[in-house]
Amino acid sequence: MNNITLLPAIRSRVGDWMFYTASMSFSSVKQLIKSPDEIHDRQKLADWIQREAIDTHADSIANYIQNNEQRFLGALVIGVYDGDPNWIPLNVNFSSDLVDVPDESRDHIAGKLGLLKLSGAEKLFAIDGQHRVAGIKKALESETDNLSGSDEEVTAIFVSHNGSSEEGKQRTRRLFTTLNKKAKRISKAAEIALDEDNGFAIVTRMLIDSHWLFEDEREHISYTSTGAIKAEETNTITSVVGLHEIIKDLFLDVKRVFEGSRPTDEQLERHLSTCTSFLDFLLEQSEEFKSVFVDKTQSASYYRTDENHLLFRPIGQRAFAKAVLVLINRGIDLESAVGVLLQANLNISSNDWHHILWDPVDSTMIVNKVAIAESQLLTLTNNEPQTRRKKLALEELIESRGY
């Protein structure tokens, strides 16, 4: 954006948001509105947000714009940060004989109508309406006789965003998830990427942004919507979705307090420290982790497929984290708990894991018995399962195998 832009607008207020409802041409949408690529420090996490929040339905919206003469698009909610946006109120002449405007209405209208001035240095991105923005851009890329980017317009609601502070970014991410939760259920991936009221989502992003294991160039974490690790991702140990589940499994306090409303910074830092230490102890004590992530003498895919190692399977990682938490709640420190569980047989192709994590008939993973896997890990290290009910469930399964 190189030139000053003036948009006709109405200034309004709701809660603690001041916002401006403007008319914006399709051409301006294409030129000015960017992707939210500055929300996170890791570029791959930012790219993942773009994929999750924006691109998924762009083609269908572009087709609608190109092929429907009676097309109509709902309002966009646009975040604004950096630059020098400015509001220029217009004076309204109430002396016209065409309408009699009561004094109270004049007071309400005064200062409401004006121009929103963009200096050219602002960064704009869609908080709500990401699919529509992407659809407009795709539609304008094709030559269509009945579509003019300068003539077509859409309503754009601008809200202020302070991109220089973490508080400003949190505020905008929270507005994103609030709007999308009310409109429709957003994907799990998008919730993890943007939710500012779910402590587990926040710690997931903090851990990715802060731990060396998840630096982009290392390619140890997968950014997929489902959490599945692709066969070609030979260096990958987990996904964002998988890491989020592990972070939940390691939580020491009552979960609903941590994900129902935003925890305090102290609570977030405390749980981040627990999760960071968990990773560090695994990297220090697991020979397999050291060979892949420290010494780099072996690949993660080797231990995931050839060795079928529990710690290189997402469901196995969850079982391990859950078992660690059980030991911590029994008074064992985190470092020792990790060391104890690493003594178990972690080859899930072996008899110890048949019909728990591994189907020996079809040679496939079993992913719906994480609680039983947790109990088996504890049992294999001479520790009791968490509860009597869990112990009985494990014993019944083992007895049903017949060997």
C-alpha positions as CSV (number, residue, x, y, z in Angstrom):
1,M,0.0,0.0,0.0
2,N,1.9,3.1,-1.3
3,N,-0.8,5.8,-1.5
4,I,-3.1,7.5,1.0
5,T,-6.6,5.8,0.9
6,L,-9.8,7.5,2.0
7,L,-12.8,5.3,2.7
8,P,-16.3,6.6,3.5
9,A,-17.2,5.3,6.9
10,I,-19.4,5.4,10.0
11,R,-17.8,5.4,13.4
12,S,-19.4,3.2,16.1
13,R,-18.7,1.7,19.5
14,V,-19.4,-1.6,21.2
15,G,-18.0,-2.7,24.5
16,D,-14.4,-1.5,24.5
17,W,-14.0,-1.6,20.7
18,M,-14.1,1.5,18.6
19,F,-14.8,0.4,15.0
20,Y,-15.4,2.0,11.6
21,T,-17.9,0.6,9.0
22,A,-16.6,1.5,5.6
23,S,-17.3,0.7,1.9
24,M,-14.4,-1.0,0.2
25,S,-14.0,-1.9,-3.4
26,F,-12.9,-5.4,-4.5
27,S,-9.7,-3.9,-5.9
28,S,-8.9,-2.4,-2.6
29,V,-9.6,-5.7,-0.8
30,K,-7.1,-7.4,-3.2
31,Q,-4.5,-4.7,-2.8
32,L,-4.7,-3.9,0.9
33,I,-5.8,-6.8,2.9
34,K,-2.9,-9.2,3.8
35,S,-2.7,-12.5,5.5
36,P,-2.2,-12.6,9.3
37,D,1.4,-13.7,9.0
38,E,2.8,-11.7,11.9
39,I,0.9,-13.2,14.8
40,H,3.6,-15.9,15.7
41,D,7.4,-16.0,15.7
42,R,7.6,-19.3,13.8
43,Q,6.9,-18.7,10.1
44,K,5.5,-22.2,9.6
45,L,3.0,-21.6,12.4
46,A,2.0,-18.4,10.7
47,D,1.7,-20.2,7.4
48,W,-0.5,-22.8,9.1
49,I,-2.8,-20.1,10.3
50,Q,-3.2,-18.8,6.8
51,R,-4.1,-22.3,5.6
52,E,-6.5,-23.0,8.5
53,A,-8.2,-19.7,8.6
54,I,-8.3,-18.4,5.1
55,D,-7.7,-20.7,2.1
56,T,-10.0,-23.6,2.7
57,H,-13.2,-22.3,0.9
58,A,-11.7,-19.6,-1.3
59,D,-12.5,-21.5,-4.6
60,S,-16.2,-21.9,-3.9
61,I,-16.6,-18.2,-3.0
62,A,-14.6,-17.1,-6.1
63,N,-17.0,-19.2,-8.2
64,Y,-20.0,-17.7,-6.6
65,I,-18.7,-14.1,-7.2
66,Q,-17.9,-14.9,-10.9
67,N,-21.1,-16.7,-11.8
68,N,-23.9,-15.0,-9.9
69,E,-25.2,-11.7,-11.1
70,Q,-27.1,-11.2,-7.8
71,R,-24.1,-11.9,-5.7
72,F,-23.8,-10.5,-2.2
73,L,-21.1,-10.8,0.5
74,G,-21.4,-10.2,4.2
75,A,-19.2,-7.7,6.0
76,L,-15.5,-8.3,6.6
77,V,-14.0,-7.5,10.0
78,I,-10.6,-6.0,9.4
79,G,-7.7,-5.7,11.9
80,V,-5.5,-2.6,11.5
81,Y,-2.0,-2.2,12.9
82,D,1.0,-0.1,12.3
83,G,0.9,2.9,10.0
84,D,-1.1,6.0,10.8
85,P,-4.9,5.4,10.4
86,N,-6.9,8.5,11.1
87,W,-10.6,9.4,11.4
88,I,-11.8,12.6,9.6
89,P,-15.4,13.5,10.7
90,L,-17.6,15.2,8.3
91,N,-20.0,18.0,9.2
92,V,-23.6,17.3,8.4
93,N,-25.8,20.1,7.1
94,F,-29.2,19.7,8.9
95,S,-30.8,22.8,7.3
96,S,-32.3,20.9,4.4
97,D,-36.1,21.1,4.0
98,L,-36.2,17.5,2.9
99,V,-36.1,16.1,6.4
100,D,-36.8,17.4,9.9
101,V,-34.1,16.0,12.2
102,P,-34.8,16.2,16.0
103,D,-32.1,17.7,18.2
104,E,-31.4,14.3,19.9
105,S,-30.8,12.6,16.5
106,R,-28.5,15.4,15.5
107,D,-26.4,14.8,18.6
108,H,-26.2,11.1,17.9
109,I,-25.3,11.6,14.2
110,A,-22.6,14.3,14.9
111,G,-19.1,12.8,14.5
112,K,-20.5,9.5,13.3
113,L,-20.0,10.1,9.5
114,G,-16.6,10.7,8.0
115,L,-13.6,9.4,6.2
116,L,-11.2,6.7,7.4
117,K,-7.8,7.8,6.2
118,L,-5.1,5.1,5.7
119,S,-1.6,6.5,5.4
120,G,-0.2,3.7,3.3
121,A,1.9,2.0,6.0
122,E,-0.9,0.1,7.7
123,K,-1.1,-3.7,7.7
124,L,-4.7,-5.0,7.3
125,F,-5.9,-8.5,7.7
126,A,-9.3,-10.2,8.0
127,I,-10.3,-11.1,11.5
128,D,-13.6,-12.4,10.2
129,G,-14.3,-13.0,6.5
130,Q,-11.0,-14.7,5.6
131,H,-12.7,-17.0,3.1
132,R,-14.4,-14.0,1.4
133,V,-11.2,-12.1,1.1
134,A,-9.4,-15.1,-0.4
135,G,-12.5,-15.7,-2.7
136,I,-12.5,-12.0,-3.9
137,K,-8.8,-12.2,-4.7
138,K,-9.2,-15.4,-6.6
139,A,-12.2,-14.1,-8.5
140,L,-10.2,-11.0,-9.6
141,E,-7.3,-13.2,-10.9
142,S,-9.6,-14.5,-13.6
143,E,-10.8,-12.5,-16.5
144,T,-14.6,-12.2,-16.1
145,D,-16.7,-9.8,-18.2
146,N,-19.3,-9.1,-15.5
147,L,-16.8,-8.5,-12.7
148,S,-15.0,-5.1,-12.1
149,G,-12.8,-4.9,-9.1
150,S,-13.2,-1.1,-8.9
151,D,-17.0,-1.1,-9.2
152,E,-17.8,-4.0,-6.9
153,E,-17.9,-3.2,-3.2
154,V,-18.1,-4.9,0.2
155,T,-18.7,-3.6,3.7
156,A,-15.5,-3.6,5.8
157,I,-15.6,-3.1,9.5
158,F,-12.2,-1.8,10.8
159,V,-11.0,-2.4,14.3
160,S,-7.8,-1.1,15.8
161,H,-4.9,-3.5,16.6
162,N,-1.7,-2.6,18.3
163,G,0.8,-5.0,16.5
164,S,3.8,-3.7,18.5
165,S,2.6,-5.3,21.7
166,E,1.7,-8.9,22.7
167,E,-1.4,-7.6,24.4
168,G,-2.6,-6.1,21.1
169,K,-2.1,-9.4,19.3
170,Q,-3.9,-11.3,22.0
171,R,-6.8,-9.0,21.8
172,T,-7.1,-9.5,18.0
173,R,-6.7,-13.3,18.2
174,R,-9.4,-13.4,20.9
175,L,-11.7,-11.3,18.7
176,F,-11.0,-13.8,15.8
177,T,-12.0,-16.9,17.8
178,T,-15.0,-15.1,19.4
179,L,-16.4,-14.1,16.1
180,N,-15.8,-17.6,14.6
181,K,-17.1,-19.5,17.6
182,K,-20.4,-17.6,17.4
183,A,-20.7,-18.0,13.7
184,K,-19.7,-21.7,13.3
185,R,-17.5,-24.3,14.9
186,I,-13.9,-23.5,13.9
187,S,-11.5,-26.4,13.3
188,K,-9.4,-27.7,16.2
189,A,-6.3,-26.6,14.3
190,A,-7.5,-23.0,14.0
191,E,-8.6,-22.9,17.6
192,I,-5.1,-24.0,18.7
193,A,-3.5,-21.4,16.5
194,L,-5.6,-18.5,17.6
195,D,-7.6,-19.0,20.8
196,E,-6.5,-16.5,23.5
197,D,-8.9,-17.9,26.2
198,N,-7.8,-21.6,26.2
199,G,-4.6,-22.0,28.2
200,F,-3.6,-25.2,26.5
201,A,-3.8,-23.5,23.0
202,I,-1.7,-20.6,24.4
203,V,1.0,-22.8,25.9
204,T,1.1,-24.9,22.7
205,R,2.0,-21.7,20.7
206,M,4.4,-20.5,23.4
207,L,6.2,-23.9,23.4
208,I,6.5,-23.9,19.6
209,D,7.8,-20.3,19.6
210,S,10.3,-20.9,22.4
211,H,11.7,-24.4,22.2
212,W,14.6,-25.1,19.9
213,L,13.1,-28.5,18.9
214,F,10.4,-26.7,16.9
215,E,12.6,-24.2,15.0
216,D,11.3,-24.1,11.4
217,E,14.5,-25.4,9.8
218,R,14.5,-28.5,11.9
219,E,11.1,-29.7,10.6
220,H,10.3,-31.7,13.7
221,I,6.7,-30.6,14.0
222,S,3.9,-31.1,11.4
223,Y,1.4,-28.3,10.6
224,T,-1.6,-30.3,9.5
225,S,-5.3,-29.9,10.2
226,T,-5.8,-33.5,11.4
227,G,-2.6,-33.9,13.4
228,A,-1.5,-36.9,11.2
229,I,2.2,-37.2,10.4
230,K,2.8,-37.8,6.7
231,A,5.1,-40.6,5.6
232,E,7.5,-38.1,3.9
233,E,7.9,-36.1,7.1
234,T,10.9,-38.2,8.1
235,N,12.2,-35.7,10.8
236,T,8.8,-35.1,12.4
237,I,8.2,-36.1,16.0
238,T,4.7,-34.6,16.5
239,S,2.1,-32.3,15.1
240,V,0.6,-29.1,16.5
241,V,-2.6,-30.9,17.3
242,G,-0.7,-33.8,18.9
243,L,1.5,-31.5,20.9
244,H,-1.6,-29.7,22.2
245,E,-3.0,-33.0,23.5
246,I,0.3,-33.8,25.2
247,I,0.2,-30.4,26.9
248,K,-3.3,-31.1,28.2
249,D,-2.2,-34.6,29.4
250,L,0.7,-33.0,31.4
251,F,-1.5,-30.5,33.3
252,L,-1.2,-30.7,37.0
253,D,-4.3,-28.7,38.1
254,V,-8.0,-28.7,37.3
255,K,-8.3,-28.5,33.5
256,R,-11.5,-26.5,33.3
257,V,-9.9,-23.5,35.1
258,F,-7.1,-23.5,32.4
259,E,-9.3,-23.6,29.3
260,G,-12.5,-21.9,30.2
261,S,-11.1,-18.4,30.5
262,R,-7.6,-17.0,30.0
263,P,-5.2,-18.1,32.8
264,T,-2.9,-15.6,34.4
265,D,0.6,-15.1,32.9
266,E,2.0,-16.9,36.0
267,Q,-0.1,-19.9,35.4
268,L,0.8,-20.0,31.7
269,E,4.5,-19.7,32.5
270,R,4.3,-22.4,35.1
271,H,2.7,-24.9,32.7
272,L,5.0,-23.9,29.9
273,S,7.9,-24.7,32.3
274,T,6.5,-28.1,33.0
275,C,6.1,-28.9,29.3
276,T,9.6,-27.5,28.4
277,S,11.2,-29.6,31.2
278,F,9.3,-32.7,30.0
279,L,10.7,-32.3,26.5
280,D,14.2,-31.5,27.8
281,F,14.3,-34.6,30.1
282,L,13.2,-36.8,27.2
283,L,16.0,-35.4,25.0
284,E,18.5,-36.0,27.8
285,Q,17.4,-39.5,28.8
286,S,16.0,-41.2,25.8
287,E,18.7,-42.7,23.6
288,E,16.3,-42.7,20.6
289,F,15.5,-39.0,21.0
290,K,19.2,-38.1,21.3
291,S,20.1,-40.1,18.2
292,V,17.4,-38.3,16.2
293,F,17.3,-34.7,17.6
294,V,20.7,-34.2,19.1
295,D,23.3,-36.4,17.4
296,K,21.2,-36.7,14.2
297,T,22.4,-40.2,13.4
298,Q,18.9,-41.6,12.8
299,S,15.6,-40.3,11.5
300,A,12.3,-40.1,13.4
301,S,10.6,-42.1,10.7
302,Y,13.0,-45.0,11.3
303,Y,11.9,-45.3,15.0
304,R,8.2,-44.7,14.0
305,T,8.1,-47.4,11.4
306,D,11.0,-49.8,11.5
307,E,11.4,-49.9,15.3
308,N,7.7,-49.0,16.0
309,H,8.8,-47.1,19.1
310,L,6.1,-45.8,21.4
311,L,7.6,-42.3,21.8
312,F,7.5,-41.8,18.0
313,R,3.8,-42.5,17.7
314,P,1.3,-39.7,18.7
315,I,-0.9,-42.0,20.7
316,G,2.2,-43.5,22.5
317,Q,3.4,-40.0,23.4
318,R,0.0,-39.2,25.0
319,A,0.1,-42.5,27.0
320,F,3.6,-41.6,28.2
321,A,2.7,-38.1,29.2
322,K,-0.4,-39.3,31.0
323,A,1.7,-41.9,32.9
324,V,4.2,-39.3,33.8
325,L,1.4,-37.2,35.4
326,V,0.2,-40.2,37.4
327,L,3.8,-40.6,38.9
328,I,4.1,-36.9,39.6
329,N,0.8,-37.0,41.5
330,R,2.3,-39.8,43.6
331,G,5.2,-37.6,44.7
332,I,7.8,-38.5,42.0
333,D,9.6,-35.5,40.4
334,L,9.2,-35.0,36.7
335,E,12.8,-35.9,35.8
336,S,12.6,-39.2,37.7
337,A,9.1,-40.0,36.3
338,V,10.4,-39.7,32.8
339,G,13.4,-41.9,33.7
340,V,11.2,-44.6,35.3
341,L,8.9,-44.9,32.3
342,L,11.8,-45.1,29.8
343,Q,12.7,-48.4,31.4
344,A,9.5,-50.0,30.0
345,N,9.4,-52.0,26.8
346,L,8.6,-49.3,24.3
347,N,8.5,-51.5,21.2
348,I,4.8,-51.6,20.5
349,S,5.1,-54.5,18.0
350,S,5.9,-56.7,21.0
351,N,3.4,-58.9,22.9
352,D,3.3,-56.3,25.7
353,W,1.4,-53.9,23.4
354,H,-0.7,-56.3,21.4
355,H,-4.4,-55.2,21.2
356,I,-3.5,-52.1,23.3
357,L,-1.5,-50.0,20.8
358,W,-0.9,-52.6,18.1
359,D,-3.1,-54.9,16.2
360,P,-0.9,-57.9,15.4
361,V,-3.3,-59.4,12.9
362,D,-3.6,-56.3,10.6
363,S,-0.2,-54.8,11.7
364,T,-1.9,-51.4,12.4
365,M,-1.9,-48.9,15.2
366,I,-4.8,-48.8,17.8
367,V,-5.5,-45.2,18.7
368,N,-8.5,-45.4,20.9
369,K,-7.1,-47.0,24.0
370,V,-4.8,-44.3,25.5
371,A,-6.0,-44.9,29.0
372,I,-5.2,-48.6,28.9
373,A,-1.9,-47.8,27.3
374,E,-1.2,-45.5,30.2
375,S,-2.0,-48.3,32.7
376,Q,0.3,-50.7,30.7
377,L,3.2,-48.3,30.9
378,L,2.8,-48.0,34.6
379,T,2.5,-51.8,35.0
380,L,5.5,-52.5,32.9
381,T,7.6,-50.4,35.3
382,N,6.2,-52.0,38.4
383,N,3.8,-49.2,39.2
384,E,0.1,-49.5,39.8
385,P,-2.4,-48.0,37.3
386,Q,-3.9,-44.8,38.4
387,T,-7.2,-46.3,39.7
388,R,-8.6,-49.8,40.4
389,R,-11.0,-49.3,37.5
390,K,-8.2,-48.7,35.1
391,K,-6.3,-51.7,36.5
392,L,-9.3,-54.0,36.0
393,A,-9.8,-52.7,32.4
394,L,-6.1,-53.5,31.6
395,E,-6.4,-57.0,33.2
396,E,-9.6,-57.8,31.3
397,L,-8.0,-56.9,28.0
398,I,-4.8,-58.9,28.6
399,E,-6.9,-61.9,29.7
400,S,-9.1,-61.6,26.6
401,R,-6.0,-62.0,24.4
402,G,-5.5,-65.6,25.5
403,Y,-1.7,-65.5,25.6
